[in-house]
Amino acid sequence: MLTRLVCLLIGYVCGLFQTGYFYGKKKEFDLRSHGSGNTGMTNALRTMGIKAGAIVFIGDVLKCVLAIVIVWAIYRNISAVPVKLLELYAAFGAILGHDFPFYLKFKGGKGMSCTAGLCIGIYPIIALPAAVVFLIPVILTKYISLGSCLVSVFIPVISAVFIKTGIINLPPSNAIEFVTVTAIVGIINIVRHRANIKRLLSGTENKFR
């Protein structure tokens, strides 16, 4: 359990780098005072443009991947726990750091770019189908929040399917834990989108144009 907590903490520290906040600050633009008030990619894209959105997305993906690489480098040869599971805890920590940065009064982003980093860094085989699940509804409806919610549900489901079919190789004792953590990530992502879900249901959600 201590090892898992350490990996979670490593991830949290990496996740504290708020790409959107620091990029906006460099441009003398506080994302927290514009749009949705979040420091993530979607708000940067809406309020600062495509270049800002791309930079924030890449930065937030990379900080999650960095957490995964650090944990892999530390534990790949010394841990009795499968390193992939520890990498998942690091990615989970990065999402928590991104969503709840202590120095910004725990008000960060919504975790989707970091979730993309989770997929890319741990099992890239999940990243492609997850990207399809995200992009198709966004392209068809122009609702980024809808794609975000759907992919948050999809990731633990596809993880369970891949583990069951042997595509993802984990001992049975760790497989349930792996899927559980991905499910918790998905739940947090959806809860962070609760205001968007209310607007989707009422037909007042902003479309991406």
C-alpha positions as CSV (number, residue, x, y, z in Angstrom):
1,M,0.0,0.0,0.0
2,L,2.9,2.4,0.8
3,T,4.3,1.9,-2.7
4,R,1.0,2.8,-4.2
5,L,0.7,5.9,-2.1
6,V,4.3,7.0,-3.1
7,C,3.4,6.5,-6.8
8,L,0.2,8.5,-6.3
9,L,2.2,11.3,-4.7
10,I,4.7,11.3,-7.5
11,G,1.9,11.7,-10.0
12,Y,0.2,14.4,-7.9
13,V,3.4,16.5,-7.9
14,C,3.8,16.1,-11.7
15,G,0.1,17.0,-12.1
16,L,0.6,20.3,-10.2
17,F,2.2,21.9,-13.3
18,Q,-0.9,23.7,-14.6
19,T,0.0,24.2,-18.3
20,G,-3.0,26.3,-19.0
21,Y,-2.5,28.5,-16.0
22,F,1.2,29.1,-16.6
23,Y,0.8,29.6,-20.4
24,G,-2.0,32.1,-19.7
25,K,0.1,33.9,-17.2
26,K,2.9,34.3,-19.7
27,K,0.3,35.9,-22.0
28,E,-1.1,38.0,-19.1
29,F,-4.3,36.1,-19.4
30,D,-5.8,34.3,-16.4
31,L,-7.9,31.3,-17.6
32,R,-9.6,31.2,-14.2
33,S,-11.3,34.5,-15.0
34,H,-12.5,33.5,-18.4
35,G,-14.9,31.0,-19.9
36,S,-15.6,28.1,-17.6
37,G,-12.8,29.1,-15.2
38,N,-11.0,25.8,-15.6
39,T,-7.3,25.7,-16.5
40,G,-7.6,22.8,-18.9
41,M,-7.3,22.4,-22.7
42,T,-11.0,23.0,-23.6
43,N,-11.2,26.4,-21.8
44,A,-7.8,27.4,-23.2
45,L,-9.0,26.4,-26.7
46,R,-12.3,28.4,-26.3
47,T,-10.8,31.5,-24.8
48,M,-7.3,31.7,-26.2
49,G,-7.4,29.9,-29.5
50,I,-6.2,26.7,-31.2
51,K,-2.5,27.3,-30.5
52,A,-3.1,27.7,-26.8
53,G,-5.4,24.7,-26.8
54,A,-2.8,22.5,-28.5
55,I,0.0,23.7,-26.2
56,V,-2.1,23.1,-23.1
57,F,-3.2,19.6,-24.3
58,I,0.4,18.5,-25.1
59,G,1.7,19.9,-21.8
60,D,-1.0,18.1,-19.7
61,V,-0.5,14.9,-21.6
62,L,3.2,15.0,-21.1
63,K,3.1,15.7,-17.3
64,C,1.0,12.5,-16.9
65,V,3.4,10.5,-19.1
66,L,6.3,12.0,-17.1
67,A,4.8,10.6,-13.9
68,I,4.5,7.2,-15.5
69,V,8.1,7.2,-16.7
70,I,9.4,8.2,-13.3
71,V,7.6,5.4,-11.6
72,W,8.7,2.9,-14.2
73,A,12.3,4.0,-13.8
74,I,12.1,3.6,-10.0
75,Y,10.2,0.4,-9.7
76,R,10.6,-1.6,-12.9
77,N,13.2,-4.0,-11.3
78,I,12.4,-3.7,-7.6
79,S,8.7,-4.0,-7.1
80,A,6.7,-7.1,-6.3
81,V,3.6,-5.3,-7.6
82,P,3.3,-5.2,-11.4
83,V,4.9,-2.0,-12.6
84,K,1.9,-1.3,-14.9
85,L,-0.3,-1.1,-11.9
86,L,2.1,1.3,-10.2
87,E,2.2,3.4,-13.4
88,L,-1.6,3.6,-13.2
89,Y,-1.4,5.0,-9.7
90,A,1.1,7.6,-10.9
91,A,-1.2,8.6,-13.8
92,F,-4.1,8.7,-11.3
93,G,-2.1,11.0,-9.1
94,A,-1.3,13.3,-12.1
95,I,-5.0,13.6,-12.8
96,L,-5.6,14.5,-9.1
97,G,-2.8,17.1,-9.2
98,H,-4.2,18.5,-12.4
99,D,-7.8,18.7,-11.1
100,F,-7.1,19.8,-7.6
101,P,-3.8,21.8,-7.4
102,F,-3.4,23.0,-3.8
103,Y,-1.7,26.3,-4.8
104,L,-4.8,27.3,-6.9
105,K,-7.2,26.6,-4.1
106,F,-7.8,23.1,-5.6
107,K,-9.3,24.5,-8.8
108,G,-7.7,23.1,-11.9
109,G,-8.9,21.4,-15.0
110,K,-11.2,18.5,-15.7
111,G,-8.6,15.8,-16.3
112,M,-9.2,14.7,-19.8
113,S,-5.8,15.6,-21.3
114,C,-4.2,13.8,-18.4
115,T,-6.5,10.9,-19.0
116,A,-5.2,10.8,-22.6
117,G,-1.7,10.7,-21.1
118,L,-2.7,7.8,-19.0
119,C,-3.8,5.8,-22.1
120,I,-0.7,6.8,-24.1
121,G,1.8,6.1,-21.3
122,I,0.5,2.9,-19.9
123,Y,-1.2,1.0,-22.7
124,P,-1.1,2.8,-26.0
125,I,-3.3,0.0,-27.4
126,I,-6.2,1.6,-25.5
127,A,-5.4,5.1,-26.8
128,L,-6.6,4.6,-30.4
129,P,-10.1,3.2,-29.6
130,A,-10.4,5.8,-26.8
131,A,-9.6,8.6,-29.2
132,V,-12.3,7.2,-31.6
133,V,-14.9,7.1,-28.8
134,F,-14.1,10.7,-27.9
135,L,-13.8,12.2,-31.4
136,I,-16.9,10.6,-33.1
137,P,-19.5,12.2,-30.8
138,V,-17.5,15.5,-30.7
139,I,-17.5,15.6,-34.6
140,L,-21.2,14.7,-34.9
141,T,-22.6,16.9,-32.1
142,K,-19.8,19.5,-31.5
143,Y,-20.1,18.8,-27.7
144,I,-16.6,18.2,-26.3
145,S,-18.1,17.4,-22.9
146,L,-20.1,14.5,-24.4
147,G,-17.0,12.9,-25.9
148,S,-15.2,13.4,-22.5
149,C,-18.0,11.7,-20.6
150,L,-18.3,8.8,-23.0
151,V,-14.5,8.1,-23.1
152,S,-14.4,8.2,-19.3
153,V,-16.9,5.3,-19.2
154,F,-15.2,3.6,-22.1
155,I,-11.7,3.3,-20.6
156,P,-12.5,1.1,-17.7
157,V,-14.7,-1.0,-19.9
158,I,-12.1,-1.6,-22.6
159,S,-9.5,-2.2,-19.9
160,A,-11.6,-5.0,-18.5
161,V,-12.2,-6.5,-21.9
162,F,-8.5,-6.3,-22.8
163,I,-7.5,-7.9,-19.5
164,K,-10.1,-10.7,-19.9
165,T,-8.9,-11.4,-23.5
166,G,-5.2,-11.4,-22.4
167,I,-4.3,-8.3,-24.5
168,I,-3.4,-6.6,-21.3
169,N,-1.4,-9.1,-19.2
170,L,-1.9,-8.7,-15.5
171,P,-2.2,-11.3,-12.7
172,P,-5.8,-12.0,-11.7
173,S,-5.1,-10.6,-8.2
174,N,-4.2,-7.2,-9.8
175,A,-6.6,-7.1,-12.7
176,I,-9.6,-6.1,-10.6
177,E,-7.6,-3.4,-8.9
178,F,-6.5,-2.0,-12.3
179,V,-10.0,-1.8,-13.6
180,T,-11.2,-0.3,-10.3
181,V,-8.7,2.5,-10.5
182,T,-9.6,3.3,-14.1
183,A,-13.2,3.3,-13.1
184,I,-12.5,5.8,-10.2
185,V,-10.7,8.0,-12.8
186,G,-13.7,7.8,-15.0
187,I,-16.1,8.7,-12.2
188,I,-13.9,11.7,-11.2
189,N,-13.9,12.9,-14.8
190,I,-17.6,12.6,-15.0
191,V,-18.2,14.4,-11.7
192,R,-15.9,17.2,-12.9
193,H,-18.3,17.5,-15.9
194,R,-21.5,17.5,-13.9
195,A,-22.3,21.1,-14.9
196,N,-21.8,20.2,-18.5
197,I,-24.0,17.2,-18.1
198,K,-26.8,19.4,-16.7
199,R,-26.5,21.7,-19.7
200,L,-26.4,18.7,-22.1
201,L,-29.7,17.5,-20.6
202,S,-31.3,20.9,-20.8
203,G,-30.0,21.6,-24.3
204,T,-27.9,24.6,-23.2
205,E,-24.4,23.2,-23.5
206,N,-22.0,25.2,-25.6
207,K,-21.0,23.7,-28.9
208,F,-17.4,23.7,-30.1
209,R,-17.2,25.7,-33.4
